[in-house]
Amino acid sequence: MSIESVLVTAVVVVLAIYLLVALVLPERFQ
């Protein structure tokens, strides 16, 4: 895996976790 693919994967994982947290804990994002 190249560095670019690792960075893209990391960004996708972070966005997925952020969206999951925003859905589970909506009161934190008001």
N, CA, C and O atoms as a GROMACS GRO file, in nm:
protein
  120
    1MET      N    1   0.085  -0.120   0.000
    1MET     CA    2   0.000   0.000   0.000
    1MET      C    3   0.089   0.125   0.000
    1MET      O    4   0.187   0.133   0.073
    2SER      N    5   0.051   0.221  -0.082
    2SER     CA    6   0.128   0.345  -0.088
    2SER      C    7   0.081   0.440   0.021
    2SER      O    8  -0.022   0.419   0.085
    3ILE      N    9   0.160   0.545   0.042
    3ILE     CA   10   0.125   0.642   0.147
    3ILE      C   11  -0.009   0.709   0.113
    3ILE      O   12  -0.090   0.734   0.202
    4GLU      N   13  -0.031   0.738  -0.015
    4GLU     CA   14  -0.156   0.803  -0.053
    4GLU      C   15  -0.277   0.718  -0.019
    4GLU      O   16  -0.376   0.769   0.033
    5SER      N   17  -0.268   0.588  -0.047
    5SER     CA   18  -0.382   0.501  -0.017
    5SER      C   19  -0.404   0.489   0.133
    5SER      O   20  -0.518   0.478   0.179
    6VAL      N   21  -0.295   0.492   0.209
    6VAL     CA   22  -0.309   0.487   0.356
    6VAL      C   23  -0.377   0.613   0.406
    6VAL      O   24  -0.464   0.606   0.493
    7LEU      N   25  -0.339   0.728   0.352
    7LEU     CA   26  -0.401   0.854   0.394
    7LEU      C   27  -0.548   0.857   0.358
    7LEU      O   28  -0.632   0.900   0.438
    8VAL      N   29  -0.582   0.813   0.237
    8VAL     CA   30  -0.722   0.812   0.194
    8VAL      C   31  -0.802   0.719   0.284
    8VAL      O   32  -0.914   0.753   0.325
    9THR      N   33  -0.748   0.602   0.315
    9THR     CA   34  -0.818   0.508   0.403
    9THR      C   35  -0.838   0.569   0.541
    9THR      O   36  -0.946   0.555   0.600
   10ALA      N   37  -0.737   0.637   0.594
   10ALA     CA   38  -0.748   0.699   0.726
   10ALA      C   39  -0.856   0.807   0.726
   10ALA      O   40  -0.934   0.817   0.820
   11VAL      N   41  -0.862   0.888   0.620
   11VAL     CA   42  -0.963   0.993   0.612
   11VAL      C   43  -1.102   0.932   0.607
   11VAL      O   44  -1.193   0.980   0.675
   12VAL      N   45  -1.120   0.827   0.528
   12VAL     CA   46  -1.251   0.762   0.518
   12VAL      C   47  -1.293   0.704   0.652
   12VAL      O   48  -1.409   0.716   0.691
   13VAL      N   49  -1.199   0.641   0.723
   13VAL     CA   50  -1.232   0.583   0.853
   13VAL      C   51  -1.270   0.693   0.952
   13VAL      O   52  -1.367   0.678   1.026
   14VAL      N   53  -1.195   0.802   0.954
   14VAL     CA   54  -1.226   0.912   1.046
   14VAL      C   55  -1.363   0.971   1.015
   14VAL      O   56  -1.440   0.998   1.107
   15LEU      N   57  -1.394   0.991   0.888
   15LEU     CA   58  -1.524   1.045   0.852
   15LEU      C   59  -1.636   0.949   0.890
   15LEU      O   60  -1.741   0.992   0.937
   16ALA      N   61  -1.615   0.821   0.870
   16ALA     CA   62  -1.717   0.722   0.905
   16ALA      C   63  -1.741   0.722   1.055
   16ALA      O   64  -1.856   0.715   1.100
   17ILE      N   65  -1.634   0.728   1.134
   17ILE     CA   66  -1.650   0.731   1.280
   17ILE      C   67  -1.722   0.859   1.323
   17ILE      O   68  -1.809   0.856   1.409
   18TYR      N   69  -1.684   0.973   1.262
   18TYR     CA   70  -1.748   1.100   1.297
   18TYR      C   71  -1.897   1.097   1.265
   18TYR      O   72  -1.979   1.141   1.346
   19LEU      N   73  -1.933   1.044   1.149
   19LEU     CA   74  -2.074   1.037   1.113
   19LEU      C   75  -2.149   0.942   1.206
   19LEU      O   76  -2.263   0.969   1.244
   20LEU      N   77  -2.086   0.830   1.243
   20LEU     CA   78  -2.150   0.736   1.334
   20LEU      C   79  -2.174   0.800   1.470
   20LEU      O   80  -2.282   0.785   1.528
   21VAL      N   81  -2.074   0.872   1.520
   21VAL     CA   82  -2.089   0.940   1.650
   21VAL      C   83  -2.196   1.048   1.640
   21VAL      O   84  -2.276   1.065   1.733
   22ALA      N   85  -2.200   1.121   1.529
   22ALA     CA   86  -2.300   1.227   1.512
   22ALA      C   87  -2.441   1.168   1.509
   22ALA      O   88  -2.536   1.232   1.555
   23LEU      N   89  -2.456   1.046   1.456
   23LEU     CA   90  -2.587   0.983   1.454
   23LEU      C   91  -2.624   0.927   1.592
   23LEU      O   92  -2.740   0.933   1.632
   24VAL      N   93  -2.526   0.873   1.663
   24VAL     CA   94  -2.554   0.810   1.792
   24VAL      C   95  -2.571   0.916   1.901
   24VAL      O   96  -2.653   0.901   1.991
   25LEU      N   97  -2.492   1.024   1.892
   25LEU     CA   98  -2.496   1.127   1.997
   25LEU      C   99  -2.531   1.263   1.936
   25LEU      O  100  -2.447   1.353   1.934
   26PRO      N  101  -2.654   1.278   1.886
   26PRO     CA  102  -2.688   1.405   1.818
   26PRO      C  103  -2.685   1.525   1.911
   26PRO      O  104  -2.665   1.637   1.865
   27GLU      N  105  -2.705   1.504   2.042
   27GLU     CA  106  -2.707   1.618   2.134
   27GLU      C  107  -2.571   1.685   2.143
   27GLU      O  108  -2.562   1.801   2.184
   28ARG      N  109  -2.465   1.614   2.107
   28ARG     CA  110  -2.330   1.673   2.112
   28ARG      C  111  -2.308   1.771   1.997
   28ARG      O  112  -2.214   1.850   2.002
   29PHE      N  113  -2.391   1.767   1.894
   29PHE     CA  114  -2.366   1.844   1.772
   29PHE      C  115  -2.474   1.950   1.748
   29PHE      O  116  -2.495   1.994   1.635
   30GLN      N  117  -2.541   1.989   1.852
   30GLN     CA  118  -2.645   2.091   1.836
   30GLN      C  119  -2.583   2.231   1.836
   30GLN      O  120  -2.655   2.330   1.824
   0.00000   0.00000   0.00000
